[in-house]
Amino acid sequence: MTAPAFERGAPASGPLVRGYAEGGFIVDGEAWPAVLLTPERATAWQAPPLAALTADDLAPLLALAPPPEFLILGTGAAMAFPPRALVRALDERGIGIEAMDSRAAARTWGLLRAEERWIAAAIMALRP
């Protein structure tokens, strides 16, 4: 009986979250307290409080062509639900939203980008 061989595929293109530091998430060698991620770039984000989050705050992600399959929303240190108005606004554009704590969002981003999924992420800071 032979042991199965596992091959590591090539990493996905674009920014990847490599870890966490006191300054936030480590993306391509830089620490970002809060970050917007597309398959092509990472951008510093001045995230509003979750209850005030609107589609306008996510404009760089919503401008992707083609639109992302869905948006990963990192809600900070703990999982919380996004405002219903935001969910409706994204739904009207045909974009789903998956909310989770920001650490889980960073991990999920890496997993789905490794599958080369066309997604976007808005990851809020771990501390207010």
N, C-alpha and C positions, 0 to 999 in steps of 0.2 A: 504494500500500500504506500502510495506516495503522498506526501503532505501537500496541501494546496499551496499554490504560489499566489502571492498577493502583489500586485503592482500598483505603485502610487502613480496616479495620473498627474499630468502637468497642472500646476495651480491655475486657477481662473485668472483671467486678466483683470486689471483694475485694482482698486484699493482693497486691502484686507485688514481687518482688525487683528493685530498680533498679540494684544494683551492689555492690561490695565496698569495704570500708575496713579499716583496722587493727583496728577494733572488731568486725568481722564483716560480716554481710550488711546492706545498706541496704534496709529494708522500710518503705514509707510514711514516709520521712524519719527513721527511727530505725535505729541500728546494733544488730544482734542477733548475738552470738557464735554462738549456736545457736538455731534457731527451729522451732516447729511451725506449719504452715500449713494452713488449711482454706479453702474458697471464701469464707468469711465473715470470718475473722480470722487475725491472727498473734499468737503467744504465745511469750514467752521460754521457753527450754527448758534445763534442767539435764540435759544428756544424759549417761548413764553411758558407760563404755567400751563400745565396740561389742560385745565378747565377752559383756558382761553385760546387753545390751539385751533387754528382755522386752516382752510385750504391755502389761503394766501401765505401762511408761514411755510408752506411746503412747495411753493411755486417752482423752485429749481427742479424738484423731483417730478412735478406734474408736467413740466415742459419737455420731458424726455420724448424722443420720437424713435421708435414707437413708444407709446405709454408703457409703464411698467406693468408686469403681470399683477403685482400687488405691492403694497407698501408694508414694510416691517416697521412698527413703531415701538421704540424702546422708551418706556414710560418712567425711567429713573430707577431708583433702588428697589422699588416694588412694582409689581404689575398693577395697573389701573386701567379702567376703561376710558377710551377717548370720548370726547363730546359727540353726542348723537348727530349734531349738525355737521361735523366733520365727516363722520361715517356716511351720511347721506350725500354730501358734496362729492366725496370720492366715488360712491356708488353711481352717481349720475354720470361720472366720467368712465365708468366701467372698470374702476380700480378697487380691488378689495383691500382691506387693512387687517393686519394681524398685530395685536398689541401684546406686549410681554415686558418683563423687566428689562432694563438696558443691557445687562450682562447676557441674558438669554438672546436678546436681539442681535448682539454682536456675534455670538456663536452661530445663530441661525443664518445670519448674513454669510458667514464663511462657508457653511454647509451648502447653501443654495447657490452661491456663486461658483463653488466647485463643480456643481452640475450645470454651470453656465446659464442659469436662469436669468432672465431679464427682469430684475427687481430693483426696488429702491428702498432705502432705509433712512429713517429719522431717529437718531438715538440721543435721548436726553441725558443730561449730566446725572451722575450717580448721587451727587449732593446738590441741594438747592443753592 
